Amino acid sequence: MSASLTSPTGSFLLGGELPVRRLGYGTAQLTGPGYWGPRGDRRDALAVLRSAVEQGVTLIDTADNYGPGVAEELVAEALHPYRDDLVIATKGGVVRTGDSAWHIAGRPEELRAMCEASLRRLRTDRIDLYQLHRLDPQVPMADQLGALDALRQEGKIRFIGLDTLTADQLEQALSLTGIASVQNRFNLLDRASDAVLKVCEAHGLAFLPWFPLANGALTGETAAALDGIAEGQGATRGQIALAWLLHRSPVLCPTPGTGSPVHLSENLGAREIRLTPEDMSRLEALASA
């Protein structure tokens, strides 16, 4: 599936049954520095969320520790009651005690409490995609996934996802329960999770790459080498970087985040870009270099 030219405007069937448009929206940038506290005027954040959906986004990716709690509350305030075609994904398994303090918390009782809190903040009875934000090395994987599986059997979770793991860990997880998605860092300049991507392709799992724009590096001067392709496409560097992901594999479903209406529209414009095989070859060479 490498360098697939699947249409970027197409959908992906999450869990083999739930369609989502492949370019989604992530909510981390709606919070303050370090994903801590609110960011600016609350009304601006609500407007960006509503604009994303109005422009065709059907996958909203958030997390309980963005804020913490702030991003989930914004999603509910802006978009509840949710449209039938809107898929809300959130994450649990990490506790925040400060803007630079992250603590992995994967005991079954902790995961259950975090999921229940997300259900309340999101004002829903069932979370479409609940992702384990980090595997807890102090807790057996079977116990962590068992807790999520129990929540799924109770109807509180529809699909389970995992964040930041190796290909071997993913294979182990798949032997324990059904997994619908993975979130690892992956972008034009960072292919460290290519082996994980291959497992996702083999099993039909969605791969939601975080830092799809390399935390801004692919929109700035460090990505000047993208200019030739961008000019030929009448696009920006960031749009080319997102389009590369959409063309790279049909399971890649990037969810770039922004608090700017202008950047939101720019990001979503990547759906309309059709990279040629020559473009893809040049981008592959750029990444290798």
N, C-alpha and C positions, 0 to 999 in steps of 0.2 A: 504493500500500500504506500510505500515511500513515494513522495512527490506525486501523489494522486491529484488528478485534475477534476475531482468531484466538485460540483457547483457549490460555491461558498454560500449561496442563498438557500441551500437545501437544509433539511432538518435531520436531526439524529434521534433515534428511538431509544430513549433512556430506559434501561432495564428491558429493552426489547419491545416496549409497548407505549411509552409516554413520549410523544414528539416534542422536541425543543428546537428552536432555531439556533444554529450552531454558534452564532456570535451573540453572547449574552452581556450582562452588565454586573460588575462587582461593586460592592458597597463600601469597601474599606476606606476609600477616599472621602467618604461623607463624614468621617470622624476626624478628630484633631491629630496633631503630630504624634507619631508612635501609635496611631490608632487608638488614642486615648482621649476621652471626652468628646464634646461636640465640636463641629467645625463651622464657624461663621453663623450666618442666619439660617435658622431651621427651615424657613420657607424656601430658601434656595435649594436645599437638599431634597425637599419634597418635590419641588418643580423638576429637578433632574430625574428623579425616579419616575415621575409620571411621564416625562418626555421620552424616557427610554422605552417605556411600554407603548406609547403612542407611535414611536418610530419602528415598532415591530419586534422589540425584544420580548422573548417568552421565557428566558431563564435568568432569574435574579439570584446572585450568589452572595450570601452574607455569612456572618458568624456571631456567636453569642459574645465573644470577647472583643469585638469591634466596638469600643466605647468605654467599658463593656456595656452591652445591652442597647447602646444608642442606635446602632445601625438596624437592628431588628425592629426596634420601636418605630424608626423612620419608615421602614418598609411597610409596616402595618398601617401607619397613619396615612401614607401616600396611596397605598394600593388596595387596602382592604375595603370592601369585600373583593376578593381576588377573581379576576377573569378566569373562565374555565380553561383557557389555553395557557395560563401563566403558571410556571413551575418555580417554586421557592425552594432554594437550597440553603441550608445553614450548617454550621459546624459546632461541635462541642468536644470537650476533652482537654481544654487548656484554660487555666484560671489566671486572670490578670490581677496584680496588686499594685501596679504602677505603669507608667508609660514605657518602661523598659524591663518590666518584670513579668515573665511568662512562666507558668508552672504547669507541667503536664499532670493531668489528673484523670486516670483511666480506670479507677475502681468501679465496679458495676453500679454501686449505689451513687457514686458521683455522676456517672454518665446519665443515669436515670433522672437525677435531680436537674442536671443541666438541660436535658431534653424537655422535661416538664416546664422549666422556666422559659425555654424558647417557644414552646407551644403557646404559653400565656402571652408573651410579648408579641408574637406574630398573629395572635388572635385566630388561631386555627386549631382544629381537632387532629389534624394529621399533617406532618411535614413531608413534602414530596421527596426530598433527598436530604438525609441527615448524614453528615460526614464526620468521621472521627478525625479531629484536627491533627492529632499526633498519636502514634502508638506509645503507650506507656511501657517503658522497659522494665518497670517493677511489677507489672501485672501480666499474667499469661494472656497471649493474644486470644485464646479461646474464651477467656472470661470477658474480655472487652467486647468481642464480637457477639458473645452470647447475650450480653446485656442489650445490645442494639437489636439483636434478633428477637429478643423477648418483647421489646417495644414495637417491633414490626408486627409480630403476631398479635399484639394488642390493638393494632390499627393506628398507632401513634406515629409510625414512620412508614412511608411507602417503599423507599429504596435506601440502601446503605452505601455510603461512599467512604473512601480512605484518603488521607492527605499525607504526603511526604513519606514514602516508603520505597524499598528496593523491589526489584523484580521477583526475587526469591520470597520476600515477605508477602507480595501480592499473590503469588502462587499458593503460599501457605494459607492466606486468608480465603482464597477461592475454594480451598479444600474444606473449609470450616462452615462457610455460609455463602449465600448469594451476594455478590458485590456488583453495583451498577456503575460506579465511577471511581476515578482516581484524580487527585490534585497533586501534582508535583511541579517544581519549577522547570519551565521549558520555554525556550524562545530561540530566535534566530542565532543568537550568540552563545546559548547554553544548551547543549544537547546531552547533558550528563544523564538524563532520564530516558534516553532513547530505548534502552532495554525494557523499561517499564511500558513505554509506548507500544512496543511490539507485543507485549503480553495483552495489553488493552485491545489491540487490533485482533489478536487471535481469539479473544473471548467476547468481543463485541461490547467492551466497556467504554464509556465516555472518558476522555482525558481532558480535564479542565486545567490548562496550564496557568500556574500563577506567575506573576511578573511577565506577562506575555510581551510587554514592551521593555523588558529588562530594567524595570523600575525607572523608566524615563530615558535610559541610555540609547534606546533605539529611535528616539525622537530628537536627540540633540546632535551636537557636532561630532561626537564619537561615531555616529552612524552616517557620516558624510558619503561613504562609499555607496549608500543606497540611492544617492541622488540621481544617477543615470537612469535607473529603472523607474524611480518615482517620476522623473520628468517625462519619460516615455509613456507613462500611464496617466499623466496629469493628476498625480496623487502626492501625498505627503510621505515622509519617511515612515511615520507611524502606521499609516494605512498599508504600506508595502509590507511591513513587519507582521501586521495582523493577517494580511492576505496570504503571506507565506504559510502561516500556521493553518489557515483554512484549506490551502491547497496541499499542504504537506501530508496530511492524513485525514481521512473522513471521520475519524473518531475524535479529533481535536476540536474542542468547544471552548475557545477562549472567552473569558469574562473580564475584559479590561474595565478598570474603574476610573472615575473622574468626578469631580464636583463642579465641572464647567459645562454648561450647555453647548458651548462651541466645540469643545473637545469631544463631548459625547457624540455629536453629529459627525465630527471628523472620524472618530473610531468606527461608527456604524457604516460610514461610507465605504469601508473596506469590503463590505459584502458585495459591492458592485464591481470590484476589480477582478479581471480575469488575467492571471499571470500566464504567460506563454511557457512552453517547455524551455525555451532559451532563457527566459527570466528566471525560472526555477534553477536552472543549471548555474547561472551567475550567482544566485543567492546561496546555493549550496557551496559554491567555491568561496564566496565571501565568508561564510560561517567557518569553513575549514581553515581559512587563512587567519 
